[in-house]
C-alpha cells in the first residue's frame, strides 16, 4: 500500500505539470495573447470569424478572403509560433502537408478566383509558388476551376480551403509504342485540317500554358510522344497508345498523309492517277519508308505496305500465301472450244520496285485493290479466251506453249501499271470427269496395245536370246578348240624357234671356237716361226763365229748339262784318226740331240703347227 502511494505520487507530479501547461496555453496564452503553435509537419488553415473594424463581408461570389475579410483566409500559417490569433476571433485548423508520391502528379481544382473565359475549360497558370501561395494566386488573377498546372511529386504547403488536390498516375509510354495526343483546350482547327499543327516549346504537352500561348490547336495533334514518363494533365490531353509502325524486311511503306501543306506533284505529266508529293506534304509521299520502326500517327497518316520481293499470287481454291493478298482468288473455270468446262490453277509471280511503289499506291490505294482490279481480271480473262480457241485435249497437250504466251501477255499488261511480271505458271488442269474417263479408257487401251507389242517383242527377243545362247555355247567349244590349235601351233613354233636358236647357237659357238683355235694356231705358228728364224740366225752367226764343230759341241754340252744325259755309255767303242774321231763325235752329238728331243713332251697341235711351219 505504501509502494502504491509512492508510485501514485511520482506520476501525479508530472501529470499535474502537463495538465497545468495545457490549461495555461489553452485558456491563458491562447485567450489573452492569441498564441498559436504550428507543428513542423503541418500548416494552419485560418478562418476569421469576424472583423472588429472595417469591411466584414467578402465580395459577391468569393469564398476566400485576401484583405482581412471574415471567412476562410487565403494566407496559411507555416510551422512556427504566432500571436494575436485569439481563440474568440480565429479558428485554426491544423492541416498536414500535401504529399505527392513518386509516380503520381497532383491535379489542382481552385474553389475561388475569377471566372473562366468563355470557351475555356482550364484556368491558366499564375505565379503562386506551385499553388502554395493562395493569396498570390487570387491577387494575380487566378481563376476558379480546373487548372492547367500540375504539381510534381514532393511535399507542399497548400491551402486546401482554396485548392482541392486529386492524385493521378504519371503517363508512361512503353517501348515500341507511340502516344497519340488529343488536346481538350486550344484554338479551333483551321478549315480543311484534321489535326493541329506542330507547335514548339511545350515540353511534349507537359507545359500546357506554353502550348496554348504558342497557338496550339484543340483536338487531334500531329505531334506524338515516344517512350518515357510524362507529367501530362489528363484534364488537358487525352492519350491513346498505339504500336510503332513496323516495316518488315522485304517491303517498303508508302505513306499517305492527310495533313500538311499542298505540295507540288512529283509524279510527272504522264501519271494521271493522283498526286505524289515530297515528304511532309499532304498526299502520297514520293519517298517510301524502308524497313524499320516509325512513330507514325495512324489518324493523320496511313502506311501501305508494298512487298519489294517477288510476290506469288495463287488462283487456287486450296492454296493461299501468308501475305493473304490472294485470299479472294480461286481456281479459274474455263470452257473449251468443244464445250467442255474445266478448271485450272494458275500462279502469278510479280515484283514491284521500291521506287515504283508510291505510284502503285497512288493508282490503286493498296495492294488488295491492285490484285482485285488488275491481276484477277487480266489473268482470268486471258485463260478463258485462250481455252475457247482449243479443245481440252489440245489445251492439255500445248500447256508449255500456252504458259509462255500467258507470261508475255500478262507482262505487257502489268508494265502499264508499274508492276513487273516475273513468271506465269499453270498448275493443275482438271478436265471433266466424263472426258477424263474417255481419255483414261483410250490411254489404257493404248497402253495395253503397247504392252502386247512389248510382250511380243520380248518373246521374239527371248527366242533370239535362246538361239544366240546355243550358238554361244557351241561357239565356246569352237573357240576352245581353236585356241587349243593355236596354242599347239604356237608351242611347236616356239620349239622350232628354240631348236633353231640352239643350232644357231652351237654353230656360232663352233665357228667362234674354230676361229679362236685358228687364230691361236696362227699366232703360235708365227711365234714358233719367229723363234725358229731367230734361233736360226743365232745359230748361223754362232756357226760363222765358232765354226761348225765347235758350235755343235757347245750345243751338245749345253743339252747334256740341262737334261742330265749320261755321256759315257756302258760300252765305249774307240777309233783312231782325226777323221774317224770327228765322225764319231758328230754321230754321237746327233744321237744325244735325238734323245733330248724325245724326252720333251710335245703337244699335238704344237707338233702339227711345227711340222706345218717346217714344211713351210
Backbone torsions as a table, in degrees:
resi	resn	phi	psi	omega
1	UNK	NA	-37.5	178.5
2	UNK	-67.4	-40.5	179.0
3	UNK	-63.7	-42.2	178.8
4	UNK	-61.6	-38.6	178.8
5	UNK	-65.1	-38.3	179.9
6	UNK	-65.5	-45.8	178.5
7	UNK	-61.7	-42.6	179.4
8	UNK	-60.1	-40.5	178.6
9	UNK	-65.9	-38.1	-178.3
10	UNK	-66.2	-38.7	178.5
11	UNK	-80.4	-25.5	-175.1
12	UNK	-69.0	-39.2	-176.1
13	UNK	-65.3	-53.2	177.6
14	UNK	-62.6	-39.7	179.3
15	UNK	-60.9	-39.9	179.3
16	UNK	-63.1	-40.3	-180.0
17	UNK	-64.3	-44.5	-178.9
18	UNK	-62.9	-46.3	-179.6
19	UNK	-62.5	-37.9	-179.9
20	UNK	-64.4	-41.3	179.2
21	UNK	-65.4	-40.9	178.7
22	UNK	-63.2	-42.9	178.6
23	UNK	-64.1	-38.6	179.7
24	UNK	-64.3	-43.3	179.5
25	UNK	-69.9	-43.5	-170.9
26	UNK	-72.7	-39.3	-171.3
27	UNK	-108.3	-30.4	-175.9
28	UNK	-94.1	-61.3	-178.6
29	UNK	-66.7	-40.6	-176.6
30	UNK	-69.2	-39.8	-176.2
31	UNK	-79.9	-45.8	-172.9
32	UNK	-88.4	-30.6	-177.1
33	UNK	-113.0	-6.2	179.9
34	UNK	63.5	35.6	-177.4
35	UNK	-77.8	131.2	176.4
36	UNK	-131.6	128.5	177.5
37	UNK	-111.6	119.5	-179.6
38	UNK	-99.3	121.8	179.2
39	UNK	-62.5	165.7	-175.5
40	UNK	-68.0	-27.4	-175.8
41	UNK	-102.2	17.8	-178.0
42	UNK	-140.2	167.1	171.5
43	UNK	-125.1	161.7	-179.9
44	UNK	-105.4	122.7	174.8
45	UNK	-93.6	124.5	-170.1
46	UNK	-105.5	132.8	172.3
47	UNK	-122.1	119.8	-179.8
48	UNK	-91.7	125.3	-173.3
49	UNK	-81.0	-37.2	179.6
50	UNK	-159.3	168.8	178.8
51	UNK	-117.7	130.0	-178.7
52	UNK	-70.7	-46.2	-178.3
53	UNK	-129.6	148.2	176.3
54	UNK	93.5	-169.6	-177.9
55	UNK	-70.4	133.5	-175.8
56	UNK	-106.3	-26.2	-173.2
57	UNK	-94.4	145.1	176.1
58	UNK	-76.8	154.8	175.0
59	UNK	-60.5	156.6	-177.2
60	UNK	-62.6	133.3	179.0
61	UNK	86.9	-3.6	-179.1
62	UNK	-102.4	147.7	177.6
63	UNK	-124.7	-8.1	-179.0
64	UNK	-119.2	127.2	-178.2
65	UNK	-88.4	136.1	177.5
66	UNK	-119.5	-11.3	-176.3
67	UNK	-122.7	29.3	176.8
68	UNK	85.8	8.5	178.6
69	UNK	-67.4	162.3	176.6
70	UNK	-70.8	145.4	179.5
71	UNK	124.3	-165.8	178.7
72	UNK	-65.5	129.4	-176.8
73	UNK	-93.2	139.9	178.8
74	UNK	-69.5	-37.0	-177.8
75	UNK	-79.7	132.4	177.9
76	UNK	-103.5	166.3	178.3
77	UNK	-101.8	119.2	176.9
78	UNK	-76.0	166.4	177.8
79	UNK	-53.8	130.8	-178.8
80	UNK	154.4	-166.5	-177.3
81	UNK	-115.5	132.5	-177.6
82	UNK	-130.3	143.9	176.3
83	UNK	-112.1	168.5	175.5
84	UNK	64.4	26.2	173.3
85	UNK	-107.3	71.4	-173.5
86	UNK	-62.3	143.0	-175.7
87	UNK	-65.3	-28.7	-178.9
88	UNK	-80.1	-12.6	179.0
89	UNK	-112.3	-30.0	-175.3
90	UNK	-122.6	141.7	172.0
91	UNK	-112.2	121.9	-176.9
92	UNK	-110.2	123.2	178.6
93	UNK	-114.5	124.3	-179.9
94	UNK	-78.6	124.3	-177.6
95	UNK	-118.9	125.4	176.6
96	UNK	-62.6	156.5	174.6
97	UNK	-59.1	148.4	175.1
98	UNK	-82.1	118.4	-177.3
99	UNK	-106.9	124.3	173.7
100	UNK	-103.9	110.6	-177.1
101	UNK	-68.2	164.3	175.4
102	UNK	-64.2	137.3	-178.8
103	UNK	87.9	1.8	179.2
104	UNK	-122.5	163.6	170.1
105	UNK	-132.4	156.7	179.5
106	UNK	-104.9	126.3	176.4
107	UNK	-95.9	137.8	-172.3
108	UNK	-109.8	129.0	172.6
109	UNK	-120.3	114.0	-179.6
110	UNK	-85.9	130.4	-179.9
111	UNK	-87.6	-13.7	-178.0
112	UNK	-140.6	161.8	-179.6
113	UNK	135.7	-172.6	178.1
114	UNK	-68.7	160.7	177.4
115	UNK	-74.9	146.3	177.4
116	UNK	-65.7	146.9	175.2
117	UNK	-64.4	153.1	-180.0
118	UNK	-63.7	132.4	178.1
119	UNK	90.8	-4.9	178.4
120	UNK	-105.0	148.2	178.9
121	UNK	-115.1	-9.8	-179.6
122	UNK	-127.6	141.2	178.0
123	UNK	-85.2	137.4	-178.8
124	UNK	-71.4	154.0	-178.5
125	UNK	-75.9	138.8	174.4
126	UNK	-122.6	164.4	-179.3
127	UNK	-73.2	114.1	-178.1
128	UNK	-155.0	27.2	177.2
129	UNK	53.7	55.3	179.0
130	UNK	55.3	42.3	175.8
131	UNK	67.2	18.1	177.0
132	UNK	-89.8	-16.5	178.0
133	UNK	-110.5	90.2	-176.6
134	UNK	-65.3	-37.9	-179.5
135	UNK	-62.5	-43.6	178.0
136	UNK	-64.7	-36.1	179.0
137	UNK	-58.7	-46.6	-176.6
138	UNK	-74.1	-39.2	-177.9
139	UNK	-73.4	-27.1	-179.8
140	UNK	-87.5	8.1	174.5
141	UNK	94.1	19.4	176.3
142	UNK	-59.0	144.0	-176.5
143	UNK	-110.8	152.0	-179.4
144	UNK	-74.9	158.3	179.0
145	UNK	105.9	-165.4	-179.6
146	UNK	-69.2	139.0	-175.8
147	UNK	-102.6	148.6	176.1
148	UNK	-70.8	-32.8	-177.8
149	UNK	-78.7	151.8	174.9
150	UNK	-126.8	164.6	176.9
151	UNK	-113.1	135.4	-177.1
152	UNK	-80.9	171.4	178.5
153	UNK	-55.3	135.4	-178.9
154	UNK	158.3	-168.9	-179.0
155	UNK	-116.1	132.1	-172.8
156	UNK	-136.3	147.8	173.9
157	UNK	-100.0	88.5	-173.7
158	UNK	-111.2	134.4	178.4
159	UNK	-77.7	103.2	-177.6
160	UNK	-75.3	-7.5	172.9
161	UNK	-70.9	-27.1	179.7
162	UNK	-102.3	-40.1	-174.0
163	UNK	-113.6	133.8	173.2
164	UNK	-104.4	125.1	-174.7
165	UNK	-104.7	130.9	172.7
166	UNK	-127.3	137.9	-177.3
167	UNK	-93.8	144.2	174.4
168	UNK	-145.6	160.2	-177.5
169	UNK	-73.7	148.0	169.6
170	UNK	-64.7	155.6	179.3
171	UNK	-84.0	125.3	179.5
172	UNK	-116.3	122.6	175.4
173	UNK	-106.5	114.5	-178.4
174	UNK	-73.3	171.3	177.2
175	UNK	-63.4	151.8	178.6
176	UNK	60.7	24.9	177.8
177	UNK	-126.7	159.9	179.9
178	UNK	-128.4	135.8	177.1
179	UNK	-94.7	118.2	178.3
180	UNK	-93.4	125.2	-172.6
181	UNK	-106.3	133.6	169.5
182	UNK	-126.2	117.9	-178.3
183	UNK	-89.5	148.1	-179.9
184	UNK	-102.9	2.5	-178.4
185	UNK	-141.8	147.2	178.0
186	UNK	139.2	-174.6	180.0
187	UNK	-72.2	151.6	174.8
188	UNK	-65.7	148.3	178.6
189	UNK	-64.6	146.5	177.7
190	UNK	-70.2	157.3	-179.0
191	UNK	-63.7	133.8	-179.9
192	UNK	87.8	-4.8	179.6
193	UNK	-101.8	144.5	179.0
194	UNK	-110.0	-5.8	-179.7
195	UNK	-149.7	152.4	179.5
196	UNK	-72.8	140.4	178.9
197	UNK	-67.4	158.8	-178.2
198	UNK	-73.1	129.2	173.5
199	UNK	-115.8	160.7	-173.5
200	UNK	-105.9	167.5	168.4
201	UNK	60.8	43.6	172.6
202	UNK	-123.5	10.9	172.3
203	UNK	54.6	54.6	177.0
204	UNK	58.0	44.3	176.9
205	UNK	68.2	12.5	177.4
206	UNK	-83.9	-26.5	176.0
207	UNK	-101.8	92.6	-174.3
208	UNK	-64.2	-41.5	-176.8
209	UNK	-65.7	-37.8	177.4
210	UNK	-64.4	-39.1	177.8
211	UNK	-61.3	-46.8	-177.1
212	UNK	-71.0	-39.3	-179.5
213	UNK	-67.1	-27.2	180.0
214	UNK	-89.6	10.3	174.6
215	UNK	88.4	28.5	178.4
216	UNK	-64.6	148.8	-177.0
217	UNK	-99.3	153.5	176.0
218	UNK	-84.5	141.6	175.5
219	UNK	112.5	-159.6	-179.2
220	UNK	-62.9	138.1	-177.2
221	UNK	-109.1	143.0	173.2
222	UNK	-66.7	-38.8	-176.6
223	UNK	-73.6	141.1	177.5
224	UNK	-119.0	165.8	175.3
225	UNK	-118.1	146.9	-176.0
226	UNK	-102.9	-171.8	-174.7
227	UNK	-57.2	136.3	179.2
228	UNK	154.8	-174.2	178.6
229	UNK	-113.2	137.0	-173.4
230	UNK	-137.8	146.1	172.4
231	UNK	-92.7	75.4	-178.2
232	UNK	-95.9	132.8	178.8
233	UNK	-82.6	110.4	-177.9
234	UNK	-66.4	-13.3	173.8
235	UNK	-78.8	-11.5	-178.7
236	UNK	-108.3	-37.4	-176.2
237	UNK	-125.8	147.4	167.4
238	UNK	-107.7	130.9	-174.9
239	UNK	-113.0	132.8	172.5
240	UNK	-127.6	129.9	-178.9
241	UNK	-102.8	131.7	176.7
242	UNK	-129.5	161.0	176.9
243	UNK	-72.7	152.2	175.4
244	UNK	-65.6	148.6	179.0
245	UNK	-75.7	120.7	-177.0
246	UNK	-107.8	127.0	175.7
247	UNK	-103.5	110.2	-176.8
248	UNK	-71.6	162.0	176.1
249	UNK	-64.7	137.9	-177.5
250	UNK	92.6	7.3	179.4
251	UNK	-141.5	164.7	170.1
252	UNK	-128.3	157.3	178.5
253	UNK	-109.9	116.6	177.4
254	UNK	-91.0	121.2	-175.2
255	UNK	-92.2	129.3	172.4
256	UNK	-111.3	109.4	-177.1
257	UNK	-97.2	134.5	178.4
258	UNK	-100.9	2.9	179.7
259	UNK	-130.2	166.1	178.2
260	UNK	113.7	176.4	179.2
261	UNK	-77.7	157.8	176.0
262	UNK	-72.3	111.6	-176.5
263	UNK	-91.7	169.2	178.0
264	UNK	-76.3	137.0	-179.9
265	UNK	-71.1	123.5	-178.4
266	UNK	-104.1	5.9	-174.1
267	UNK	-77.9	-21.3	-179.0
268	UNK	98.3	165.4	-175.8
269	UNK	-71.0	-28.9	-177.0
270	UNK	-75.2	-22.2	-179.0
271	UNK	-92.7	116.2	-173.9
272	UNK	-121.3	33.0	-174.4
273	UNK	-119.0	18.5	177.8
274	UNK	140.4	166.4	-178.9
275	UNK	-91.1	137.0	172.5
276	UNK	-118.8	119.4	-170.1
277	UNK	-120.6	170.9	178.4
278	UNK	-75.7	166.0	-176.2
279	UNK	-62.3	136.4	179.3
280	UNK	98.0	-12.3	179.9
281	UNK	-98.1	169.9	179.4
282	UNK	-80.6	130.6	-179.8
283	UNK	128.1	-164.4	179.1
284	UNK	-84.7	123.8	-178.3
285	UNK	-74.4	135.3	179.8
286	UNK	-71.1	-23.8	-180.0
287	UNK	-100.1	110.7	179.6
288	UNK	-77.8	155.0	178.3
289	UNK	-84.7	130.8	177.5
290	UNK	-78.7	179.4	179.8
291	UNK	-57.4	137.3	-179.6
292	UNK	152.2	-170.2	178.6
293	UNK	-116.8	138.6	-174.0
294	UNK	-135.7	137.8	177.6
295	UNK	-83.3	82.9	-174.9
296	UNK	-106.1	134.4	175.3
297	UNK	-81.2	108.7	-174.4
298	UNK	-68.7	-11.5	179.8
299	UNK	-84.2	-18.0	-179.9
300	UNK	-118.0	-12.0	178.6
301	UNK	-138.1	145.6	177.1
302	UNK	-123.3	133.1	-178.7
303	UNK	-113.6	117.4	178.1
304	UNK	-100.2	123.7	178.6
305	UNK	-79.5	132.2	178.0
306	UNK	-125.8	113.8	178.2
307	UNK	-64.7	133.5	176.8
308	UNK	-103.7	-5.2	172.4
309	UNK	-87.0	172.9	177.3
310	UNK	-62.2	129.7	-175.2
311	UNK	-112.1	126.2	-178.1
312	UNK	-102.5	127.1	175.9
313	UNK	-118.8	130.7	-174.4
314	UNK	-112.0	124.1	169.2
315	UNK	-92.6	74.1	-177.1
316	UNK	-149.2	129.5	-175.8
317	UNK	-68.1	-28.2	-173.8
318	UNK	-98.0	6.0	-175.7
319	UNK	-143.4	136.5	176.9
320	UNK	-147.1	144.3	-178.8
321	UNK	-82.0	166.5	-176.9
322	UNK	-65.9	-26.2	179.8
323	UNK	-71.5	-15.3	174.6
324	UNK	64.4	13.5	176.1
325	UNK	-71.8	-20.3	-179.8
326	UNK	-106.1	19.7	-177.2
327	UNK	-67.1	-24.2	179.3
328	UNK	-94.9	0.8	179.2
329	UNK	-89.1	148.1	-178.6
330	UNK	-139.6	171.9	179.3
331	UNK	-57.0	137.4	-178.0
332	UNK	-84.4	127.6	176.3
333	UNK	-102.3	123.6	-178.4
334	UNK	-123.9	168.7	179.2
335	UNK	-128.0	130.1	-175.4
336	UNK	-81.3	174.0	-179.4
337	UNK	-63.1	-33.6	-179.7
338	UNK	-89.0	11.0	170.6
339	UNK	90.8	5.7	179.7
340	UNK	-89.2	125.3	172.4
341	UNK	-81.9	142.7	175.5
342	UNK	-151.7	161.3	-175.8
343	UNK	-107.7	148.6	173.8
344	UNK	-146.0	143.3	176.3
345	UNK	-95.4	140.2	-178.4
346	UNK	-132.1	140.4	173.0
347	UNK	-121.3	130.1	179.2
348	UNK	-117.2	127.4	178.0
349	UNK	-105.8	124.2	-179.3
350	UNK	-125.0	163.6	177.0
351	UNK	-142.9	132.4	178.0
352	UNK	-115.4	112.1	177.1
353	UNK	-61.5	149.1	-176.9
354	UNK	-61.9	-34.1	-179.8
355	UNK	-75.3	-14.8	177.7
356	UNK	-97.2	-9.1	-176.6
357	UNK	-59.7	-43.9	178.7
358	UNK	-59.3	-35.6	178.7
359	UNK	-67.7	-38.7	178.6
360	UNK	-62.8	-44.0	-179.7
361	UNK	-69.7	-39.4	178.2
362	UNK	-62.8	-31.4	-178.8
363	UNK	-80.7	-43.6	-171.4
364	UNK	-112.2	-17.9	-179.8
365	UNK	93.4	-43.8	177.9
366	UNK	-160.8	173.4	-176.7
367	UNK	-70.2	-31.9	178.8
368	UNK	-63.4	-38.1	177.5
369	UNK	-66.3	-36.9	176.6
370	UNK	-60.0	-44.1	180.0
371	UNK	-66.6	-46.3	-175.2
372	UNK	-73.4	-32.8	-173.8
373	UNK	-93.8	-21.9	-176.5
374	UNK	-121.4	-59.6	-171.2
375	UNK	-65.9	-46.2	-177.1
376	UNK	-61.8	-52.3	179.7
377	UNK	-68.5	-35.0	-178.0
378	UNK	-63.9	-50.6	-176.2
379	UNK	-72.6	-42.3	179.9
380	UNK	-61.1	-47.3	-178.3
381	UNK	-67.8	-34.4	179.7
382	UNK	-61.8	-48.3	-177.0
383	UNK	-71.5	-29.2	175.4
384	UNK	-67.1	-43.2	178.0
385	UNK	-66.7	-39.3	-179.3
386	UNK	-65.5	-36.9	-178.1
387	UNK	-69.6	-29.7	-177.9
388	UNK	-71.8	-13.8	179.1
389	UNK	-91.3	3.8	-174.3
390	UNK	-151.5	153.8	172.2
391	UNK	-81.4	173.1	-172.8
392	UNK	-63.8	-44.0	-176.3
393	UNK	-63.5	-43.4	-180.0
394	UNK	-67.4	-35.6	178.8
395	UNK	-63.6	-41.0	177.9
396	UNK	-65.5	-37.7	-176.5
397	UNK	-75.5	-22.0	-178.3
398	UNK	-111.6	34.0	-177.4
399	UNK	-59.5	-45.6	-177.2
400	UNK	-61.8	-45.2	-178.9
401	UNK	-66.0	-39.5	-179.9
402	UNK	-68.5	-34.7	176.9
403	UNK	-64.9	-42.0	177.8
404	UNK	-64.9	-42.1	179.0
405	UNK	-64.5	-40.3	178.5
406	UNK	-64.2	-40.0	179.1
407	UNK	-59.3	-44.9	-178.3
408	UNK	-68.1	-43.1	-178.2
409	UNK	-65.1	-48.0	-176.9
410	UNK	-67.8	-35.0	177.6
411	UNK	-61.9	-42.0	179.4
412	UNK	-65.9	-36.4	-179.4
413	UNK	-70.1	-45.4	-174.8
414	UNK	-69.8	-25.3	177.6
415	UNK	-59.5	-29.8	179.4
416	UNK	-69.9	-17.2	-178.3
417	UNK	-109.8	20.0	177.8
418	UNK	62.7	31.5	179.0
419	UNK	-123.4	136.9	178.4
420	UNK	-98.1	128.8	175.8
421	UNK	-91.5	116.6	-177.7
422	UNK	-83.1	-47.9	-178.1
423	UNK	-163.6	153.6	174.6
424	UNK	-123.7	126.2	-174.4
425	UNK	-123.9	131.0	175.9
426	UNK	-93.6	124.6	-179.9
427	UNK	-92.5	-130.5	-178.2
428	UNK	-68.3	138.0	172.7
429	UNK	-116.4	120.6	-173.7
430	UNK	-116.6	95.9	177.3
431	UNK	-69.7	170.8	178.1
432	UNK	-61.5	153.5	-177.2
433	UNK	-64.3	-40.6	-178.8
434	UNK	-63.5	-43.2	178.7
435	UNK	-67.6	-37.3	178.8
436	UNK	-64.1	-36.5	178.6
437	UNK	-66.5	-42.0	177.6
438	UNK	-62.2	-45.5	179.0
439	UNK	-63.8	-36.6	-179.8
440	UNK	-67.0	-45.0	178.8
441	UNK	-61.3	-43.3	179.3
442	UNK	-62.5	-42.0	-178.6
443	UNK	-66.8	-38.5	178.4
444	UNK	-63.4	-42.8	178.7
445	UNK	-61.8	-44.4	178.3
446	UNK	-61.9	-40.2	180.0
447	UNK	-67.9	-37.2	176.7
448	UNK	-64.3	-43.5	177.8
449	UNK	-58.9	-46.0	178.4
450	UNK	-61.4	-37.7	179.7
451	UNK	-64.1	-44.3	179.5
452	UNK	-62.7	-43.1	178.9
453	UNK	-63.0	-37.7	178.5
454	UNK	-67.4	-40.7	178.5
455	UNK	-64.3	-41.7	177.7
456	UNK	-61.2	-46.3	178.2
457	UNK	-61.6	-35.2	179.3
458	UNK	-66.4	-39.9	178.5
459	UNK	-65.2	-44.6	178.6
460	UNK	-61.9	-39.3	178.6
461	UNK	-66.0	-37.7	179.4
462	UNK	-64.6	-43.6	178.2
463	UNK	-61.5	-45.8	178.6
464	UNK	-61.2	-35.0	180.0
465	UNK	-67.0	-43.4	179.4
466	UNK	-63.6	-42.4	177.9
467	UNK	-60.4	-47.2	-179.3
468	UNK	-65.7	-31.6	178.7
469	UNK	-65.9	-43.9	178.9
470	UNK	-62.4	-46.0	178.6
471	UNK	-59.9	-38.4	-179.4
472	UNK	-65.7	-37.9	178.6
473	UNK	-64.5	-46.4	178.1
474	UNK	-63.4	-41.7	-179.7
475	UNK	-59.8	-31.2	179.0
476	UNK	-63.1	-43.9	179.1
477	UNK	-66.1	-40.9	179.6
478	UNK	-61.7	-44.6	179.6
479	UNK	-61.8	-38.0	-180.0
480	UNK	-64.7	-44.2	179.4
481	UNK	-64.1	-45.9	179.0
482	UNK	-58.9	-40.6	179.8
483	UNK	-67.1	-35.0	177.4
484	UNK	-63.8	-46.1	178.8
485	UNK	-60.5	-46.2	-178.9
486	UNK	-61.4	-38.5	179.7
487	UNK	-67.0	-43.9	179.4
488	UNK	-61.2	-44.8	179.5
489	UNK	-59.9	-41.7	-178.7
490	UNK	-69.8	-34.0	177.3
491	UNK	-66.8	-44.1	179.3
492	UNK	-62.9	-45.5	178.8
493	UNK	-60.5	-36.7	178.3
494	UNK	-66.5	-40.3	179.5
495	UNK	-64.8	-42.5	179.0
496	UNK	-61.7	-45.8	179.8
497	UNK	-62.7	-36.2	179.5
498	UNK	-66.8	-44.3	179.4
499	UNK	-63.4	-45.6	177.8
500	UNK	-59.3	-37.1	178.9
501	UNK	-66.9	-40.3	178.9
502	UNK	-66.0	-43.5	180.0
503	UNK	-62.5	-45.5	179.0
504	UNK	-61.8	-36.9	178.7
505	UNK	-64.8	-46.0	-179.5
506	UNK	-62.9	-44.9	179.7
507	UNK	-59.9	-44.9	-179.3
508	UNK	-65.1	-37.0	179.1
509	UNK	-67.6	-42.4	179.8
510	UNK	-63.2	-45.1	179.6
511	UNK	-61.5	-40.6	179.5
512	UNK	-65.1	-40.7	-179.8
513	UNK	-66.5	-42.0	-179.4
514	UNK	-62.1	-44.8	179.6
515	UNK	-63.8	-36.2	179.6
516	UNK	-66.0	-45.4	-178.6
517	UNK	-64.9	-40.6	-180.0
518	UNK	-62.1	-45.5	-179.6
519	UNK	-63.6	-40.3	179.7
520	UNK	-66.3	-41.4	179.4
521	UNK	-62.9	-46.8	179.6
522	UNK	-60.2	-41.3	179.5
523	UNK	-64.9	-40.3	-179.0
524	UNK	-68.9	-41.4	-179.6
525	UNK	-62.1	-45.6	178.1
526	UNK	-61.8	-36.2	178.7
527	UNK	-63.1	-50.6	-177.8
528	UNK	-62.7	-41.1	179.5
529	UNK	-61.2	-42.2	179.8
530	UNK	-65.9	-40.1	179.8
531	UNK	-66.2	-44.1	-179.7
532	UNK	-59.9	-48.0	179.7
533	UNK	-60.1	-39.3	179.5
534	UNK	-66.3	-42.2	179.2
535	UNK	-66.3	-39.6	-179.0
536	UNK	-62.6	-44.0	178.4
537	UNK	-62.7	-40.1	179.7
538	UNK	-64.4	-43.5	179.7
539	UNK	-63.4	-41.4	-177.6
540	UNK	-62.6	-44.0	179.1
541	UNK	-66.9	-35.6	-179.3
542	UNK	-69.1	-39.6	-179.4
543	UNK	-65.3	-44.7	-179.9
544	UNK	-60.9	-36.2	-177.0
545	UNK	-79.7	-38.8	-171.1
546	UNK	-103.1	-24.3	-171.1
547	UNK	96.0	158.2	-175.2
548	UNK	-62.9	-46.5	-173.3
549	UNK	-68.6	-45.8	-177.2
550	UNK	-66.1	-40.5	179.2
551	UNK	-64.9	-38.8	179.8
552	UNK	-64.4	-46.1	180.0
553	UNK	-61.1	-39.2	-179.8
554	UNK	-62.5	-43.9	-178.4
555	UNK	-68.5	-36.2	179.2
556	UNK	-63.0	-45.2	-176.8
557	UNK	-66.4	-36.1	178.8
558	UNK	-65.2	-39.5	179.7
559	UNK	-68.0	-42.4	179.4
560	UNK	-60.9	-41.0	-177.5
561	UNK	-67.3	-39.5	-176.3
562	UNK	-78.9	-26.3	-175.6
563	UNK	-107.1	4.6	-179.1
564	UNK	54.5	48.7	-179.7
565	UNK	-84.1	137.1	177.9
566	UNK	-73.1	120.2	-174.9
567	UNK	-84.7	-46.4	-175.5
568	UNK	-86.7	121.8	176.3
569	UNK	-77.1	165.2	179.4
570	UNK	-66.0	-33.3	179.2
571	UNK	-120.1	119.8	-178.8
572	UNK	-104.0	127.4	177.6
573	UNK	-102.4	122.2	-178.1
574	UNK	-97.7	165.8	179.4
575	UNK	-155.7	178.0	-179.8
576	UNK	-135.9	163.3	-178.9
577	UNK	90.5	143.2	-177.5
578	UNK	-68.6	-37.6	-178.4
579	UNK	-69.5	-36.9	178.6
580	UNK	-67.8	-43.2	179.1
581	UNK	-62.3	-37.9	178.7
582	UNK	-65.5	-39.8	179.5
583	UNK	-68.4	-41.5	179.4
584	UNK	-64.7	-42.6	-179.4
585	UNK	-61.6	-39.3	178.1
586	UNK	-65.4	-42.9	178.9
587	UNK	-63.9	-41.8	-179.6
588	UNK	-61.8	-39.8	179.1
589	UNK	-65.6	-41.8	178.6
590	UNK	-62.6	-41.2	-180.0
591	UNK	-60.7	-41.6	179.9
592	UNK	-64.9	-39.6	179.4
593	UNK	-63.9	-38.1	177.9
594	UNK	-63.6	-41.8	-179.8
595	UNK	-64.1	-39.4	179.1
596	UNK	-64.2	-40.6	179.4
597	UNK	-67.6	-33.6	-179.6
598	UNK	-67.7	-32.6	-179.8
599	UNK	-74.2	-20.8	-179.0
600	UNK	-79.7	126.7	175.3
601	UNK	-73.2	121.1	-179.0
602	UNK	-112.9	126.1	177.9
603	UNK	-69.0	150.8	-177.7
604	UNK	-62.5	-43.3	-177.9
605	UNK	-64.9	-42.4	-179.2
606	UNK	-65.2	-40.1	179.8
607	UNK	-64.0	-41.4	179.9
608	UNK	-64.4	-43.1	179.7
609	UNK	-65.6	-37.1	-179.9
610	UNK	-66.2	-42.7	179.5
611	UNK	-62.3	-43.0	179.4
612	UNK	-61.3	-38.2	-179.5
613	UNK	-67.6	-40.5	179.7
614	UNK	-63.5	-37.3	178.7
615	UNK	-66.0	-38.8	178.6
616	UNK	-62.7	NA	NA
